[in-house]
Amino acid sequence: MSKETDLVRVFTGTEILVSLLKEDLENAGIAVYVRNDFQSGISVGFVGGVISAVDLYVQESDLDKSYPILNEFRKINNE
């Protein structure tokens, strides 16, 4: 992923849900970026973010390709 500005947040949820969705998107050939501020804060010695708020991003160029997967995932998981 070249620039952070090319990333679009497509989902926020628990680490487990984000992990499941990440796998679905990657299986479809879509590169993803996961941002977990809580875990990042712990690793550097301070707490930041919320435990259940993990963000998942895709590149803007993959956004249209990701919509069917996102919609199906939300429907199955009542999101």
N, CA, C and O atoms as a GROMACS GRO file, in nm:
protein
  316
    1MET      N    1   0.083  -0.117   0.000
    1MET     CA    2   0.000   0.000   0.000
    1MET      C    3   0.088   0.123   0.000
    1MET      O    4   0.172   0.141   0.088
    2SER      N    5   0.069   0.206  -0.097
    2SER     CA    6   0.162   0.315  -0.117
    2SER      C    7   0.142   0.430  -0.020
    2SER      O    8   0.238   0.469   0.048
    3LYS      N    9   0.024   0.486  -0.012
    3LYS     CA   10   0.001   0.601   0.074
    3LYS      C   11  -0.117   0.575   0.165
    3LYS      O   12  -0.214   0.511   0.124
    4GLU      N   13  -0.109   0.623   0.289
    4GLU     CA   14  -0.218   0.604   0.382
    4GLU      C   15  -0.346   0.672   0.333
    4GLU      O   16  -0.456   0.630   0.368
    5THR      N   17  -0.332   0.778   0.252
    5THR     CA   18  -0.450   0.847   0.201
    5THR      C   19  -0.526   0.762   0.101
    5THR      O   20  -0.641   0.792   0.070
    6ASP      N   21  -0.463   0.657   0.050
    6ASP     CA   22  -0.531   0.565  -0.041
    6ASP      C   23  -0.617   0.463   0.033
    6ASP      O   24  -0.688   0.385  -0.029
    7LEU      N   25  -0.611   0.464   0.167
    7LEU     CA   26  -0.684   0.368   0.247
    7LEU      C   27  -0.821   0.422   0.286
    7LEU      O   28  -0.837   0.542   0.313
    8VAL      N   29  -0.919   0.332   0.289
    8VAL     CA   30  -1.055   0.368   0.329
    8VAL      C   31  -1.098   0.271   0.439
    8VAL      O   32  -1.088   0.149   0.423
    9ARG      N   33  -1.144   0.326   0.552
    9ARG     CA   34  -1.192   0.239   0.660
    9ARG      C   35  -1.325   0.180   0.618
    9ARG      O   36  -1.418   0.254   0.583
   10VAL      N   37  -1.335   0.048   0.621
   10VAL     CA   38  -1.457  -0.019   0.577
   10VAL      C   39  -1.528  -0.091   0.690
   10VAL      O   40  -1.644  -0.131   0.675
   11PHE      N   41  -1.460  -0.109   0.804
   11PHE     CA   42  -1.523  -0.182   0.913
   11PHE      C   43  -1.453  -0.151   1.043
   11PHE      O   44  -1.330  -0.134   1.046
   12THR      N   45  -1.529  -0.142   1.151
   12THR     CA   46  -1.477  -0.130   1.286
   12THR      C   47  -1.551  -0.230   1.373
   12THR      O   48  -1.674  -0.235   1.371
   13GLY      N   49  -1.477  -0.309   1.448
   13GLY     CA   50  -1.540  -0.409   1.533
   13GLY      C   51  -1.440  -0.473   1.625
   13GLY      O   52  -1.329  -0.423   1.645
   14THR      N   53  -1.480  -0.586   1.680
   14THR     CA   54  -1.390  -0.659   1.770
   14THR      C   55  -1.275  -0.720   1.690
   14THR      O   56  -1.282  -0.732   1.568
   15GLU      N   57  -1.172  -0.756   1.761
   15GLU     CA   58  -1.055  -0.816   1.695
   15GLU      C   59  -1.094  -0.946   1.623
   15GLU      O   60  -1.041  -0.976   1.516
   16ILE      N   61  -1.186  -1.021   1.682
   16ILE     CA   62  -1.228  -1.148   1.621
   16ILE      C   63  -1.303  -1.123   1.490
   16ILE      O   64  -1.274  -1.186   1.389
   17LEU      N   65  -1.400  -1.030   1.493
   17LEU     CA   66  -1.476  -1.001   1.370
   17LEU      C   67  -1.386  -0.944   1.261
   17LEU      O   68  -1.399  -0.980   1.144
   18VAL      N   69  -1.296  -0.855   1.300
   18VAL     CA   70  -1.204  -0.797   1.202
   18VAL      C   71  -1.115  -0.905   1.142
   18VAL      O   72  -1.087  -0.903   1.022
   19SER      N   73  -1.072  -0.998   1.224
   19SER     CA   74  -0.988  -1.108   1.174
   19SER      C   75  -1.064  -1.194   1.074
   19SER      O   76  -1.007  -1.234   0.972
   20LEU      N   77  -1.189  -1.224   1.101
   20LEU     CA   78  -1.271  -1.303   1.009
   20LEU      C   79  -1.293  -1.231   0.877
   20LEU      O   80  -1.280  -1.290   0.770
   21LEU      N   81  -1.326  -1.102   0.885
   21LEU     CA   82  -1.348  -1.023   0.764
   21LEU      C   83  -1.219  -1.007   0.686
   21LEU      O   84  -1.220  -1.012   0.563
   22LYS      N   85  -1.110  -0.987   0.755
   22LYS     CA   86  -0.978  -0.975   0.690
   22LYS      C   87  -0.949  -1.099   0.606
   22LYS      O   88  -0.903  -1.088   0.493
   23GLU      N   89  -0.977  -1.215   0.663
   23GLU     CA   90  -0.954  -1.341   0.591
   23GLU      C   91  -1.041  -1.349   0.466
   23GLU      O   92  -0.994  -1.390   0.359
   24ASP      N   93  -1.169  -1.311   0.478
   24ASP     CA   94  -1.259  -1.313   0.362
   24ASP      C   95  -1.208  -1.221   0.251
   24ASP      O   96  -1.208  -1.259   0.134
   25LEU      N   97  -1.166  -1.101   0.288
   25LEU     CA   98  -1.119  -1.005   0.189
   25LEU      C   99  -0.988  -1.052   0.124
   25LEU      O  100  -0.972  -1.042   0.002
   26GLU      N  101  -0.897  -1.103   0.204
   26GLU     CA  102  -0.769  -1.151   0.150
   26GLU      C  103  -0.790  -1.271   0.058
   26GLU      O  104  -0.720  -1.286  -0.042
   27ASN      N  105  -0.887  -1.357   0.091
   27ASN     CA  106  -0.916  -1.471   0.004
   27ASN      C  107  -0.969  -1.426  -0.132
   27ASN      O  108  -0.958  -1.499  -0.230
   28ALA      N  109  -1.026  -1.306  -0.137
   28ALA     CA  110  -1.076  -1.249  -0.262
   28ALA      C  111  -0.968  -1.168  -0.333
   28ALA      O  112  -0.995  -1.105  -0.436
   29GLY      N  113  -0.847  -1.168  -0.279
   29GLY     CA  114  -0.737  -1.095  -0.341
   29GLY      C  115  -0.732  -0.947  -0.307
   29GLY      O  116  -0.670  -0.869  -0.378
   30ILE      N  117  -0.798  -0.909  -0.198
   30ILE     CA  118  -0.802  -0.768  -0.157
   30ILE      C  119  -0.704  -0.750  -0.040
   30ILE      O  120  -0.716  -0.816   0.062
   31ALA      N  121  -0.609  -0.659  -0.058
   31ALA     CA  122  -0.514  -0.629   0.049
   31ALA      C  123  -0.584  -0.546   0.157
   31ALA      O  124  -0.662  -0.456   0.126
   32VAL      N  125  -0.554  -0.577   0.283
   32VAL     CA  126  -0.616  -0.507   0.394
   32VAL      C  127  -0.511  -0.454   0.490
   32VAL      O  128  -0.397  -0.502   0.493
   33TYR      N  129  -0.551  -0.356   0.568
   33TYR     CA  130  -0.467  -0.300   0.673
   33TYR      C  131  -0.553  -0.296   0.798
   33TYR      O  132  -0.665  -0.244   0.796
   34VAL      N  133  -0.502  -0.350   0.908
   34VAL     CA  134  -0.574  -0.351   1.035
   34VAL      C  135  -0.505  -0.254   1.130
   34VAL      O  136  -0.383  -0.255   1.145
   35ARG      N  137  -0.587  -0.169   1.194
   35ARG     CA  138  -0.534  -0.073   1.289
   35ARG      C  139  -0.599  -0.099   1.424
   35ARG      O  140  -0.721  -0.089   1.439
   36ASN      N  141  -0.516  -0.133   1.522
   36ASN     CA  142  -0.562  -0.163   1.656
   36ASN      C  143  -0.488  -0.070   1.751
   36ASN      O  144  -0.379  -0.102   1.798
   37ASP      N  145  -0.547   0.046   1.780
   37ASP     CA  146  -0.480   0.145   1.865
   37ASP      C  147  -0.458   0.093   2.006
   37ASP      O  148  -0.358   0.126   2.069
   38PHE      N  149  -0.550   0.012   2.057
   38PHE     CA  150  -0.535  -0.041   2.192
   38PHE      C  151  -0.411  -0.130   2.200
   38PHE      O  152  -0.328  -0.113   2.290
   39GLN      N  153  -0.400  -0.225   2.108
   39GLN     CA  154  -0.285  -0.316   2.108
   39GLN      C  155  -0.155  -0.241   2.082
   39GLN      O  156  -0.052  -0.273   2.141
   40SER      N  157  -0.159  -0.143   1.994
   40SER     CA  158  -0.039  -0.063   1.966
   40SER      C  159   0.006   0.013   2.090
   40SER      O  160   0.126   0.022   2.118
   41GLY      N  161  -0.089   0.068   2.163
   41GLY     CA  162  -0.056   0.141   2.285
   41GLY      C  163   0.007   0.053   2.390
   41GLY      O  164   0.104   0.093   2.455
   42ILE      N  165  -0.045  -0.067   2.405
   42ILE     CA  166   0.011  -0.160   2.503
   42ILE      C  167   0.155  -0.194   2.467
   42ILE      O  168   0.241  -0.202   2.554
   43SER      N  169   0.181  -0.214   2.339
   43SER     CA  170   0.316  -0.256   2.298
   43SER      C  171   0.421  -0.148   2.320
   43SER      O  172   0.540  -0.179   2.330
   44VAL      N  173   0.380  -0.021   2.328
   44VAL     CA  174   0.478   0.085   2.353
   44VAL      C  175   0.469   0.140   2.495
   44VAL      O  176   0.540   0.235   2.530
   45GLY      N  177   0.382   0.080   2.578
   45GLY     CA  178   0.382   0.116   2.719
   45GLY      C  179   0.273   0.209   2.766
   45GLY      O  180   0.278   0.255   2.880
   46PHE      N  181   0.175   0.239   2.684
   46PHE     CA  182   0.061   0.318   2.730
   46PHE      C  183  -0.064   0.267   2.662
   46PHE      O  184  -0.059   0.202   2.558
   47VAL      N  185  -0.177   0.298   2.723
   47VAL     CA  186  -0.304   0.250   2.669
   47VAL      C  187  -0.368   0.360   2.585
   47VAL      O  188  -0.383   0.473   2.630
   48GLY      N  189  -0.405   0.325   2.463
   48GLY     CA  190  -0.474   0.418   2.375
   48GLY      C  191  -0.577   0.341   2.295
   48GLY      O  192  -0.554   0.226   2.260
   49GLY      N  193  -0.687   0.402   2.267
   49GLY     CA  194  -0.792   0.334   2.191
   49GLY      C  195  -0.884   0.256   2.281
   49GLY      O  196  -0.874   0.262   2.404
   50VAL      N  197  -0.974   0.183   2.219
   50VAL     CA  198  -1.074   0.105   2.290
   50VAL      C  199  -1.054  -0.041   2.253
   50VAL      O  200  -1.028  -0.074   2.138
   51ILE      N  201  -1.067  -0.130   2.351
   51ILE     CA  202  -1.041  -0.272   2.330
   51ILE      C  203  -1.120  -0.327   2.211
   51ILE      O  204  -1.066  -0.401   2.130
   52SER      N  205  -1.248  -0.291   2.200
   52SER     CA  206  -1.332  -0.351   2.097
   52SER      C  207  -1.335  -0.273   1.966
   52SER      O  208  -1.412  -0.308   1.876
   53ALA      N  209  -1.255  -0.171   1.954
   53ALA     CA  210  -1.258  -0.089   1.833
   53ALA      C  211  -1.133  -0.110   1.748
   53ALA      O  212  -1.036  -0.035   1.758
   54VAL      N  213  -1.138  -0.212   1.665
   54VAL     CA  214  -1.030  -0.240   1.572
   54VAL      C  215  -1.080  -0.201   1.434
   54VAL      O  216  -1.189  -0.240   1.393
   55ASP      N  217  -1.000  -0.124   1.362
   55ASP     CA  218  -1.039  -0.073   1.230
   55ASP      C  219  -0.977  -0.157   1.120
   55ASP      O  220  -0.863  -0.202   1.131
   56LEU      N  221  -1.053  -0.177   1.013
   56LEU     CA  222  -1.005  -0.250   0.896
   56LEU      C  223  -1.017  -0.158   0.776
   56LEU      O  224  -1.122  -0.098   0.751
   57TYR      N  225  -0.909  -0.148   0.701
   57TYR     CA  226  -0.901  -0.059   0.585
   57TYR      C  227  -0.872  -0.140   0.460
   57TYR      O  228  -0.808  -0.245   0.465
   58VAL      N  229  -0.919  -0.088   0.346
   58VAL     CA  230  -0.880  -0.142   0.215
   58VAL      C  231  -0.833  -0.024   0.130
   58VAL      O  232  -0.862   0.092   0.160
   59GLN      N  233  -0.760  -0.056   0.025
   59GLN     CA  234  -0.719   0.050  -0.066
   59GLN      C  235  -0.842   0.100  -0.141
   59GLN      O  236  -0.934   0.024  -0.173
   60GLU      N  237  -0.841   0.229  -0.167
   60GLU     CA  238  -0.953   0.291  -0.237
   60GLU      C  239  -0.981   0.222  -0.370
   60GLU      O  240  -1.097   0.210  -0.412
   61SER      N  241  -0.878   0.176  -0.437
   61SER     CA  242  -0.895   0.110  -0.566
   61SER      C  243  -0.965  -0.026  -0.553
   61SER      O  244  -1.018  -0.077  -0.652
   62ASP      N  245  -0.966  -0.085  -0.434
   62ASP     CA  246  -1.033  -0.213  -0.410
   62ASP      C  247  -1.170  -0.198  -0.346
   62ASP      O  248  -1.236  -0.297  -0.316
   63LEU      N  249  -1.213  -0.075  -0.325
   63LEU     CA  250  -1.338  -0.050  -0.252
   63LEU      C  251  -1.458  -0.115  -0.319
   63LEU      O  252  -1.536  -0.184  -0.253
   64ASP      N  253  -1.475  -0.095  -0.449
   64ASP     CA  254  -1.590  -0.154  -0.519
   64ASP      C  255  -1.587  -0.306  -0.513
   64ASP      O  256  -1.691  -0.371  -0.499
   65LYS      N  257  -1.469  -0.363  -0.524
   65LYS     CA  258  -1.452  -0.508  -0.520
   65LYS      C  259  -1.486  -0.563  -0.381
   65LYS      O  260  -1.528  -0.678  -0.368
   66SER      N  261  -1.467  -0.481  -0.277
   66SER     CA  262  -1.489  -0.527  -0.140
   66SER      C  263  -1.635  -0.519  -0.096
   66SER      O  264  -1.674  -0.587  -0.001
   67TYR      N  265  -1.717  -0.437  -0.162
   67TYR     CA  266  -1.856  -0.416  -0.118
   67TYR      C  267  -1.938  -0.544  -0.105
   67TYR      O  268  -2.003  -0.562  -0.002
   68PRO      N  269  -1.938  -0.635  -0.203
   68PRO     CA  270  -2.018  -0.757  -0.186
   68PRO      C  271  -1.975  -0.840  -0.065
   68PRO      O  272  -2.060  -0.897   0.005
   69ILE      N  273  -1.846  -0.846  -0.040
   69ILE     CA  274  -1.794  -0.923   0.074
   69ILE      C  275  -1.835  -0.856   0.204
   69ILE      O  276  -1.877  -0.922   0.299
   70LEU      N  277  -1.821  -0.724   0.210
   70LEU     CA  278  -1.859  -0.649   0.330
   70LEU      C  279  -2.008  -0.663   0.358
   70LEU      O  280  -2.048  -0.686   0.473
   71ASN      N  281  -2.090  -0.649   0.256
   71ASN     CA  282  -2.235  -0.659   0.275
   71ASN      C  283  -2.276  -0.797   0.324
   71ASN      O  284  -2.359  -0.809   0.413
   72GLU      N  285  -2.218  -0.901   0.266
   72GLU     CA  286  -2.250  -1.038   0.307
   72GLU      C  287  -2.202  -1.061   0.452
   72GLU      O  288  -2.273  -1.122   0.531
   73PHE      N  289  -2.085  -1.012   0.484
   73PHE     CA  290  -2.031  -1.028   0.619
   73PHE      C  291  -2.121  -0.959   0.721
   73PHE      O  292  -2.150  -1.016   0.827
   74ARG      N  293  -2.165  -0.840   0.691
   74ARG     CA  294  -2.253  -0.766   0.782
   74ARG      C  295  -2.386  -0.836   0.800
   74ARG      O  296  -2.440  -0.840   0.910
   75LYS      N  297  -2.439  -0.892   0.691
   75LYS     CA  298  -2.566  -0.961   0.697
   75LYS      C  299  -2.554  -1.086   0.785
   75LYS      O  300  -2.640  -1.112   0.869
   76ILE      N  301  -2.449  -1.162   0.765
   76ILE     CA  302  -2.429  -1.285   0.843
   76ILE      C  303  -2.405  -1.255   0.991
   76ILE      O  304  -2.452  -1.328   1.078
   77ASN      N  305  -2.331  -1.148   1.019
   77ASN     CA  306  -2.293  -1.115   1.156
   77ASN      C  307  -2.380  -1.009   1.220
   77ASN      O  308  -2.347  -0.957   1.327
   78ASN      N  309  -2.491  -0.974   1.157
   78ASN     CA  310  -2.585  -0.876   1.211
   78ASN      C  311  -2.518  -0.744   1.245
   78ASN      O  312  -2.548  -0.684   1.348
   79GLU      N  313  -2.429  -0.701   1.161
   79GLU     CA  314  -2.359  -0.573   1.182
   79GLU      C  315  -2.431  -0.461   1.113
   79GLU      O  316  -2.387  -0.346   1.120
   0.00000   0.00000   0.00000
